[in-house]
Amino acid sequence: MSKVRVKLVKSIIGCPERQKATVKALGLHRMNSTVEVEANPQMLGMIRKVSHLVSVEEL
């Protein structure tokens, strides 16, 4: 599988709890933190739900 690099570029302060939980599940903890995750349907769906908070780069 391919990987994608996900970076948290906006704060989760003021976001609904579901979006905060999704960001935490992706492994992002603070602003400008970056993780590399597998590009499987589950991860892509989570990224899509918080796309306004993160930037995505294919590897």
PyMOL commands that set and color helices and strands:
alter all, ss='L'
color gray80, all
select helices_A, chain A and resi 17-26+41-49
alter helices_A, ss='H'
color red, helices_A
select strands_A, chain A and resi 3-8+34-38+54-58
alter strands_A, ss='S'
color yellow, strands_A
deselect
rebuild
show_as cartoon
